[in-house]
Amino acid sequence: MPLKLYKRGKVWWFSGTVHGQAVRESARTEQKEVAEALRIKKEAELVSDAVFGPKATRTFAQAVDSYWKAGGDKRFTGTMYEDGTRDGLLDYFYDTKLKDIQQNDLDEASRKLYPNAQPETRNRQCYTPFVAVWNHAVLNGWADLRKWSRPKKAKGTNVVRIKKRRAGTFPVEYEHAAKFIAAMSPGPAMLMTTLFYTGMRPIELFALEAGEVNLAGRWITLTHTKTGEPRGIPIHKFLVPIFESLLKRNSLADDPRLFRTPRGEPYEVIVTDEEGKGGGGLKSAINGARRRSGIKDIAPYTGRHSVSTGLVVAGVHPYIKDQILGHVADDMSRHYTNVPQPPLIDAINKLPVPDEWRAMPWLADPLAWSGKLAEGTGRRTDLEMKRS
């Protein structure tokens, strides 16, 4: 039965059932000719799916659209503009069928989209978003799981590029981090503390919901991640009082996100520069702590780098470390995403907790302190009490 075109208000829609696949969706246009062309295209896709299967017919553009709708990170995947034009990876692979994309095609896209970029930049801005979209397509049954090679820095060169390291691109000692956290308001300090003892990406922690935290099992289950793959994260014993308190927040019924600004508002993702990526509302808190402490080398991503280095120093096996940080994406790792794993919990508990961190006054009642501000913040002096 062919799809039927009809109008609702000013916009055209099409619906019907083709080879057992029911469809009802908007053409998103007021022009009948355009809507008719979209109807025909959709009908052809459904027929192809029925005859050849989705793995033979799905395009990169369809995978990107589905990835976005599932909450995937839009940064670097490309943009679709209102006038129909597009850019980035989306434009490069647009109508290319997933089955036809090979390693050399991805390498060529990287060279053409970022001709003057260093390997690490091409890895971050081309390979990582592509693999995230691909893995989402795998979960949908549109593509086969595949190992994609990524660019590496050239070896054997005597050309040394000297440049200043940016905060957020390297680890710091936990004693050093404790001094910085002590200069923050309690709300942001709790969030930064959690970053330093989970290795989560800031964007993942901003979106963390109460239902994803299994405190009894010392386990966090993330369903939406940067890579598009679900993953499990062990909870360090030092974080237990923070989660216990924040899980009592009355407003979780209206918005399940755990971490809030001192104003009680959930953190929103704000894409800025490389080190501010996913900084969502932490910029002011970070700048304030830098001003008060004099420490300039800590940013939201510092926690993730510090966890990675801390686990290595503690002698944790590289495979366990990679599982904690979400670098392992094999079928077995995904299978146990929701299952608390004792080796990972034991490993995360090896991260050190300096005495100064344990002495933070807000640890006594994190939820009660979450709306207070650090001394020197405006006219508020909530943290002027002596820390004991």
C-alpha positions as CSV (number, residue, x, y, z in Angstrom):
1,M,0.0,0.0,0.0
2,P,1.6,3.3,-1.1
3,L,2.1,6.2,1.4
4,K,-0.6,8.8,1.2
5,L,0.1,12.5,1.2
6,Y,-2.2,14.9,3.2
7,K,-2.1,18.3,4.8
8,R,-2.3,19.2,8.5
9,G,-2.5,22.9,9.0
10,K,0.1,24.4,6.6
11,V,2.5,21.4,6.6
12,W,2.3,18.3,4.5
13,W,2.4,14.8,6.0
14,F,2.5,11.3,4.6
15,S,1.4,8.0,6.2
16,G,0.6,4.4,5.4
17,T,2.1,0.9,5.6
18,V,4.7,-0.4,3.2
19,H,5.8,-4.1,3.5
20,G,4.5,-4.2,7.0
21,Q,6.3,-1.0,8.1
22,A,3.9,1.7,9.4
23,V,4.8,5.3,8.8
24,R,3.3,8.6,9.9
25,E,5.6,11.6,9.7
26,S,5.8,15.2,8.6
27,A,7.4,16.3,5.4
28,R,8.2,19.5,7.2
29,T,7.3,21.6,4.2
30,E,4.4,23.7,2.9
31,Q,5.2,23.0,-0.7
32,K,3.3,20.0,-2.1
33,E,5.9,19.3,-4.8
34,V,8.7,19.0,-2.2
35,A,6.5,16.8,0.0
36,E,5.6,14.5,-2.9
37,A,9.3,14.0,-3.7
38,L,10.0,13.2,0.0
39,R,7.1,10.8,0.0
40,I,8.4,8.9,-3.0
41,K,11.9,8.8,-1.5
42,K,10.6,7.4,1.8
43,E,8.5,4.8,0.1
44,A,11.5,3.7,-2.0
45,E,13.5,3.4,1.2
46,L,10.9,1.2,2.9
47,V,10.7,-1.1,-0.2
48,S,14.5,-1.4,-0.2
49,D,14.6,-2.2,3.5
50,A,12.1,-5.0,2.9
51,V,13.9,-6.4,0.0
52,F,17.6,-5.9,0.9
53,G,17.5,-5.2,4.6
54,P,18.5,-1.9,6.4
55,K,22.3,-2.7,6.4
56,A,22.2,-2.5,2.6
57,T,20.2,0.7,2.4
58,R,20.9,3.0,5.3
59,T,22.9,6.2,4.5
60,F,25.2,8.2,6.7
61,A,22.7,11.0,6.8
62,Q,20.0,8.7,8.2
63,A,22.5,7.5,10.8
64,V,23.4,11.0,11.9
65,D,19.7,12.0,12.1
66,S,18.9,9.0,14.3
67,Y,22.0,9.7,16.4
68,W,20.9,13.3,17.0
69,K,17.4,12.2,17.9
70,A,18.9,9.8,20.5
71,G,20.7,12.6,22.2
72,G,24.1,12.2,20.5
73,D,26.6,15.0,20.7
74,K,26.2,17.3,17.6
75,R,29.6,18.8,17.9
76,F,31.7,18.0,14.8
77,T,29.1,15.7,13.2
78,G,28.2,18.5,10.8
79,T,25.3,20.9,10.6
80,M,22.1,20.9,8.5
81,Y,21.0,24.4,7.8
82,E,17.4,25.7,7.2
83,D,18.2,26.4,3.6
84,G,19.1,22.8,3.0
85,T,22.9,23.3,2.9
86,R,25.1,21.3,5.2
87,D,28.7,21.0,6.2
88,G,31.3,18.8,8.0
89,L,31.0,15.0,8.1
90,L,27.3,15.1,7.4
91,D,27.9,16.9,4.1
92,Y,30.9,14.7,3.1
93,F,29.2,11.3,3.5
94,Y,25.6,12.5,3.2
95,D,23.9,10.0,0.8
96,T,26.7,7.5,1.0
97,K,25.4,4.1,2.2
98,L,27.0,2.9,5.4
99,K,27.9,-0.4,3.8
100,D,30.1,1.5,1.2
101,I,32.2,3.5,3.7
102,Q,35.6,2.0,4.2
103,Q,38.7,3.0,6.2
104,N,40.3,4.8,3.3
105,D,37.1,6.9,2.8
106,L,37.2,8.0,6.5
107,D,40.9,8.9,6.1
108,E,40.2,10.9,3.0
109,A,37.4,12.8,4.7
110,S,39.8,13.6,7.5
111,R,42.4,15.0,5.1
112,K,39.9,17.1,3.1
113,L,37.9,18.4,6.1
114,Y,41.0,19.2,8.2
115,P,43.9,19.6,5.7
116,N,46.2,21.5,8.1
117,A,45.2,19.9,11.4
118,Q,47.5,17.8,13.6
119,P,46.6,14.1,14.1
120,E,45.1,14.7,17.5
121,T,42.8,17.4,16.1
122,R,41.7,15.2,13.2
123,N,41.1,12.4,15.7
124,R,38.9,14.5,17.9
125,Q,37.0,16.4,15.2
126,C,36.6,13.8,12.5
127,Y,37.3,10.2,13.7
128,T,35.6,10.4,17.1
129,P,32.3,11.8,15.9
130,F,32.2,9.4,12.9
131,V,32.8,6.4,15.2
132,A,30.1,7.6,17.5
133,V,27.6,7.8,14.7
134,W,28.7,4.4,13.3
135,N,28.3,2.7,16.7
136,H,24.8,4.1,17.0
137,A,24.0,2.6,13.6
138,V,25.4,-0.7,14.8
139,L,23.0,-0.6,17.8
140,N,20.1,0.1,15.3
141,G,21.1,-2.9,13.2
142,W,22.1,-0.7,10.3
143,A,25.8,-1.6,10.2
144,D,28.3,-4.1,11.4
145,L,30.6,-3.6,14.3
146,R,34.0,-2.5,13.0
147,K,37.4,-1.4,14.3
148,W,38.3,1.9,12.8
149,S,42.0,3.0,12.7
150,R,42.8,6.5,13.9
151,P,45.6,8.9,13.0
152,K,48.8,8.8,15.1
153,K,51.6,11.3,15.6
154,A,54.5,10.8,13.3
155,K,57.5,9.2,14.9
156,G,61.2,9.8,14.3
157,T,60.9,13.5,13.7
158,N,63.3,16.1,15.2
159,V,60.9,18.9,14.8
160,V,59.6,19.9,18.2
161,R,56.6,22.2,18.6
162,I,56.8,24.1,21.8
163,K,53.5,25.4,23.0
164,K,51.8,26.2,26.3
165,R,49.8,23.5,27.8
166,R,46.2,24.4,28.3
167,A,44.3,23.7,31.5
168,G,42.2,20.6,31.1
169,T,44.6,18.7,28.8
170,F,46.9,17.2,31.5
171,P,46.5,15.6,35.0
172,V,47.4,17.3,38.4
173,E,48.2,15.9,41.8
174,Y,45.2,15.3,44.0
175,E,46.7,17.5,46.8
176,H,47.0,20.3,44.3
177,A,43.4,19.8,43.1
178,A,42.1,19.8,46.7
179,K,43.4,23.4,47.2
180,F,41.5,24.4,44.1
181,I,38.3,22.7,45.1
182,A,38.5,24.3,48.5
183,A,38.2,27.7,46.8
184,M,35.0,26.8,45.0
185,S,31.4,27.2,46.1
186,P,29.9,23.9,47.4
187,G,27.7,23.1,44.4
188,P,30.4,23.3,41.7
189,A,32.9,21.8,44.2
190,M,30.7,18.7,44.5
191,L,30.5,18.4,40.7
192,M,34.3,18.8,40.3
193,T,35.0,16.3,43.1
194,T,32.8,13.8,41.3
195,L,34.8,14.4,38.1
196,F,38.1,13.7,40.0
197,Y,36.8,10.5,41.4
198,T,34.9,8.9,38.5
199,G,36.8,10.1,35.4
200,M,33.5,11.0,33.7
201,R,33.3,13.6,31.0
202,P,31.7,16.9,32.2
203,I,28.9,16.6,29.7
204,E,28.1,13.1,31.1
205,L,28.0,14.4,34.6
206,F,25.8,17.4,33.8
207,A,23.2,15.0,32.4
208,L,23.5,12.4,35.1
209,E,20.0,11.4,36.4
210,A,19.1,10.0,39.8
211,G,17.8,6.7,38.2
212,E,21.3,6.1,36.7
213,V,22.9,5.9,40.2
214,N,22.9,2.5,42.0
215,L,24.4,3.7,45.3
216,A,24.0,0.3,47.1
217,G,26.0,-1.4,44.2
218,R,28.4,1.6,44.0
219,W,27.6,1.8,40.3
220,I,26.6,4.4,37.7
221,T,25.0,3.3,34.4
222,L,25.2,5.9,31.6
223,T,22.8,5.3,28.7
224,H,23.8,8.4,26.7
225,T,27.5,9.0,26.2
226,K,29.8,10.9,23.8
227,T,30.7,7.7,21.9
228,G,27.1,6.6,21.6
229,E,27.8,3.4,23.7
230,P,26.3,2.8,27.1
231,R,28.8,2.3,29.9
232,G,29.1,1.5,33.6
233,I,31.2,3.6,36.1
234,P,32.2,2.5,39.6
235,I,31.6,4.9,42.5
236,H,34.5,5.8,44.7
237,K,33.7,5.4,48.4
238,F,34.6,9.1,49.0
239,L,31.6,10.1,46.8
240,V,29.0,8.1,48.7
241,P,28.0,10.9,51.1
242,I,27.6,13.3,48.2
243,F,25.3,11.0,46.2
244,E,23.4,10.0,49.4
245,S,22.6,13.6,50.1
246,L,21.9,14.8,46.5
247,L,19.5,11.9,45.9
248,K,17.3,13.4,48.6
249,R,16.7,16.5,46.5
250,N,12.9,17.2,46.4
251,S,12.9,18.6,42.8
252,L,14.2,15.3,41.3
253,A,10.6,14.4,40.4
254,D,10.5,17.4,38.1
255,D,14.0,17.2,36.8
256,P,16.0,14.0,37.6
257,R,19.4,15.6,37.0
258,L,21.5,15.4,40.2
259,F,24.0,18.2,40.0
260,R,22.8,21.8,40.2
261,T,24.3,25.3,40.3
262,P,24.2,27.3,43.5
263,R,20.9,28.8,42.2
264,G,19.4,25.3,42.1
265,E,19.4,25.1,38.3
266,P,20.7,22.0,36.3
267,Y,23.9,22.6,34.5
268,E,23.4,23.2,30.7
269,V,26.0,22.3,28.1
270,I,27.8,25.3,26.7
271,V,30.1,24.6,23.8
272,T,33.0,27.1,23.9
273,D,36.7,26.4,23.1
274,E,38.5,23.1,23.3
275,E,39.1,23.1,27.1
276,G,35.7,24.7,27.8
277,K,33.9,22.0,25.8
278,G,30.9,20.9,27.8
279,G,31.7,23.5,30.4
280,G,28.0,24.1,30.9
281,G,27.8,26.8,33.6
282,L,31.1,26.0,35.3
283,K,33.1,28.8,33.6
284,S,32.2,31.3,36.3
285,A,32.9,28.9,39.1
286,I,36.2,27.8,37.6
287,N,37.3,31.5,37.0
288,G,36.3,32.4,40.6
289,A,38.3,29.5,42.1
290,R,41.3,30.4,40.0
291,R,41.1,34.0,41.2
292,R,40.7,33.0,44.9
293,S,43.3,30.2,44.9
294,G,45.8,31.5,42.5
295,I,45.8,28.0,40.8
296,K,45.4,28.4,37.0
297,D,46.0,24.9,35.6
298,I,42.7,23.2,36.5
299,A,39.6,22.9,34.3
300,P,36.6,20.5,34.1
301,Y,38.5,17.9,32.0
302,T,41.4,17.9,34.5
303,G,39.5,15.4,36.6
304,R,39.3,12.8,33.7
305,H,43.1,13.1,33.0
306,S,43.9,12.9,36.7
307,V,41.8,9.7,37.2
308,S,43.6,8.1,34.2
309,T,47.0,8.9,35.6
310,G,46.0,8.1,39.2
311,L,44.9,4.6,38.2
312,V,48.2,4.0,36.4
313,V,50.2,5.2,39.4
314,A,48.1,2.9,41.6
315,G,49.0,-0.1,39.4
316,V,45.6,-0.7,37.9
317,H,45.6,-2.9,34.8
318,P,45.2,-0.9,31.6
319,Y,42.1,-2.9,30.6
320,I,40.4,-2.0,33.9
321,K,41.4,1.6,33.6
322,D,40.0,1.8,30.0
323,Q,36.7,0.3,31.2
324,I,36.4,2.9,33.9
325,L,37.1,5.7,31.4
326,G,34.8,4.3,28.7
327,H,37.6,3.5,26.2
328,V,36.7,-0.2,25.9
329,A,33.8,-0.8,23.4
330,D,33.8,-4.5,22.8
331,D,30.6,-6.6,23.0
332,M,31.4,-8.1,26.4
333,S,31.9,-4.7,28.0
334,R,28.5,-3.5,26.7
335,H,26.9,-6.7,27.9
336,Y,27.9,-5.9,31.5
337,T,27.1,-2.2,31.4
338,N,24.5,-2.5,34.1
339,V,26.3,-5.0,36.3
340,P,28.4,-3.6,39.2
341,Q,31.9,-5.1,38.7
342,P,34.0,-5.6,41.9
343,P,37.4,-5.2,40.1
344,L,36.4,-1.8,38.8
345,I,35.0,-0.7,42.2
346,D,38.2,-1.8,43.9
347,A,40.3,0.0,41.3
348,I,38.5,3.4,41.6
349,N,38.9,3.2,45.4
350,K,42.7,3.3,44.9
351,L,42.6,7.0,44.0
352,P,44.0,9.0,46.9
353,V,41.9,11.4,49.0
354,P,44.0,14.2,50.6
355,D,43.1,15.3,54.1
356,E,42.3,18.8,52.9
357,W,39.6,17.3,50.6
358,R,38.1,15.2,53.4
359,A,37.9,18.4,55.5
360,M,35.6,20.3,53.2
361,P,32.8,21.6,55.4
362,W,30.1,20.9,52.9
363,L,30.7,17.1,53.1
364,A,28.8,17.1,56.4
365,D,25.6,17.9,54.5
366,P,26.1,18.4,50.8
367,L,22.5,19.1,49.9
368,A,22.1,21.8,52.6
369,W,25.3,23.4,51.4
370,S,24.7,23.2,47.7
371,G,23.1,26.6,47.4
372,K,25.8,28.5,49.3
373,L,28.6,30.5,47.8
374,A,32.3,30.7,48.4
375,E,33.8,33.6,50.3
376,G,34.6,36.5,48.0
377,T,31.6,35.7,45.8
378,G,29.6,38.9,45.6
379,R,28.5,39.9,49.1
380,R,28.0,36.4,50.2
381,T,30.5,34.9,52.7
382,D,28.9,31.5,53.4
383,L,32.2,29.7,53.6
384,E,34.0,32.1,55.9
385,M,33.5,29.6,58.8
386,K,36.7,27.9,59.8
387,R,37.2,24.6,58.1
388,S,37.8,21.8,60.6
